[in-house]
Amino acid sequence: MQKEAPNEHCHDRKNEIHLSFASVDEVHAGLDEAVSTLIEAAAEDGRCGILVTRREPGSYTVALDESVPFGQTREVLAA
């Protein structure tokens, strides 16, 4: 798994983690870890929820997103 560190601000949509997985066995644990990391940032901000986006097989972005209500996590597939 490759992971980039989260950025700082929800309102700028920069607070995100990009993940790439070589094996399907890594996906669940990797996404859980990324969501847990951003839960702390979301609690500090108090305005954003967490959006998990599957970009392509094995590639995900986990980000704070103002379109997701605070306290919620949503999953989407990129078109």
N, C-alpha and C positions, 0 to 999 in steps of 0.2 A: 504494500500500500504506500502510495505517495501522498503527502499532505502538506498544504501551505498554511501558515499561521493566519489567524483571523486578523482583520484590520480593526479600525476603531469606531466608526460612527454608523448607527442604524439608519439615520435619515439620509445618509449619502449612499446607502446600499453597498458600502465597502466592507461591512463586517461579515465576511464570508470565508468559508473553508472549501477548497477544491480537493476532491479525493479521486484517486485512480486506484482500481483494484485489479490485481493480476488473476485472482481466484474468486469465484462466487462465495467461497467459504469465508472470505474476509469481510464481505459487504456488511452484514448485520452488525458485527462488533465495531467496525470502522465508522458506520453511520451513527451508532449509539454514542460513541466517544465524541464525535463532532457535535452532535446535538447537545450532549452534556456540557461541552465547552461553551457553546453559545447560550445555554440556559443562564449561565452566570452573567454574561454580557446583557442578555435581555432583561434580567431582573434589575440590573443597574440602570438601564435605560427606561424601562417601564412603559414603552410605547409600541414595541414590536414583538411579533411572534417569530417563529422559525419556519422557513420554507426549505424543503428538501427537494432538489430538482435532479432528476436523472437525465443527464445530457445525452448519453449513449451507453451501451452495455459496458459496465465497469467504470463509468465516469459520472461523478455526482458533484453538485454544489450544495452546501448547507449554509444558509445565510439568514441573518436577521432581515425581516421584511415588514414594512409598515402596512402592507395589504393583509397580513395575517394578524389577527387580534392578539394582544399580549396574553401570554399563558397558553397559547395553542401552537401546535406543530402541524404543518400541512405538507403533503407530498404531491408532486406533479411530474409529468413526463414532458420534456422539452419537445416542441413540435419539429 
